[in-house]
């Protein structure tokens, strides 16, 4: 079952997950400008909800917007 995220949702990002600094042109992700692998678990805020066909969501983590695979993050708090 795919989790539906909306802007403002809190998500848990586990250790060793890759965060990408790249944008989507609507058809695919562009080449990443940089990436970061989490060294410890993080809490982030969903900055842009994914479209049905996208595997990535944009999150605000440590003051920066990153793209992360939706399957690598988990909802924090109540289920809608």
N, C-alpha and C positions, 0 to 999 in steps of 0.2 A: 504494500500500500504506500503510495506516494504522499508525503506530508505537504500540505499546502501552507506556504509561508506568505505573510503579508508584510508590508513595510511597517517597521516598528517592533516586530516580533523579536524576542530575545532568543538566541541560539547558543548552544554549547559546541565549541570546536575542540575536539580531543587533541592530545599531544601527537606530533608527527604528521599533521595534515598540511598540505601545500596550499598557500594563499598566493594568488596570482594578481599582479598589477597589470591588468589588460582590460580592454573594452570589447563590447560585442557590437558588431555592425548589423545585427538583426539576423544574420544567417549563420554566423560562427564567431567564436572568440578570435581576436587578433593575436598576433605573436606577443607573448608577455614581455613587458619592459623589465620586470624583475619578479622574483618570487621569494617567499619566506616560508620556511617549515617551522611550525609551532614547536617550541621547546617544552611547553607546558600547556595544559588545557586553558582555553580562553572563553570568555563570554563576549558575544558580538550582537549587534543590532542589524536586522535585515534592512538594507538600504534600497533594494529593488527586488520585487518578487519575480520569480522565473516565469517564462512562458511555458506552455505545455511541452514543447520540444526541447527546452534547454536543460542541460545537466548542471549548470552553474547558477549560483545566486550571488548577488553583490551584498557584502556585509561591511559594516563600519566596525573596525577592530583596532584598538589602540590608536584612535584618532585618524585612521586612514581607511579608504574604501578599497576592498579586495574582492576578487572573484574566487569562489570556493565551490567545489562540487557539492551539490545539495545532499547527496547520499552520505557525505562526511560530517554533516552537522545534525544536531538533535535539538528539538524544541525544549525550552525552559519554561516551566510554569504550567498553567492550566491548558488543557486541550479545548479547542473551540467546538 
